[in-house]
Amino acid sequence: SLSAAIAVGLGITAMASTAQAGPSVYIDNNDRLGDAGIFQYSTVNGGWQTFMRVVNTSPDAVSVKVRFREAANSREVLDFTIFLSPHDVWSGWTDDDPNGHGKPGIRTLDTSCLYPLPDSNNTDEGWKTVAGNLLGADFQDRAFTGDYDDNGPLAAARLAEGHLEMIGIAAHEPFSDFGLAVTHNQVTGKPANCDQAATLFENETNGGE
């Protein structure tokens, strides 16, 4: 297995590892803080999986942008945002067929709020409920097919490996409306109101309060 760890800004620590049976190598960056984490390789080839984790080490609620890019020309194949409550952890892993659509992608059992909200898109795009708390999101090839064809390798090969980026984009006070909405209930273990958090995030990114 190959693993890497990067600490990104707003009090977030981000880590990713690619694993298969066999010896392991570990690389870290001495727990330095910054504003983003770039993980140079993720794959589902040959039964491998890439595991990732984001840790919010701060007392604030934070938003983290996540982008997966394919290996050939770094075209985007998945883009979403994680809302982390204070001292929250989000984890997920790549999968060769997360939703039964025959496409590689990512899965998570985490309950932290995701944006766009799971099951909010009627197409195969975005996060979908697989079973219980298990969610899956397919990688998409629209950025390098059709009108955007760049004469690169076949889509199946490009979706199977690439790299991912995690960028801390906002911090919110824990007792703000957003902070309270994304904070996990100690009884249920789930955020208070992901729908409200999504609305507040949309208003913020569109210039609202």
BELZI-V615519 format. One line per field, one symbol per residue. psi: psi as a letter, one per 20 degrees, with the letter a starting at -180 (. if undefined). A space follows every 50 residues. Layout:
psi: ???
This chain:
psi: qpqqppprrkkpppqqqpqrparqppprkkkqqbiqppoipqqjqkjqqp pqpppojrjqqqppppppqrhgjkqpipprppoprpkrppqrqqqimhjk jjqrbqqqjqiqpqpqqqkipiaiqapqpgpcipqqpqqqjhikrcijpj karqgghhiiqbrqqpppiqqqqhjrggghhippphghjqqgnhgggggh gghgijja.
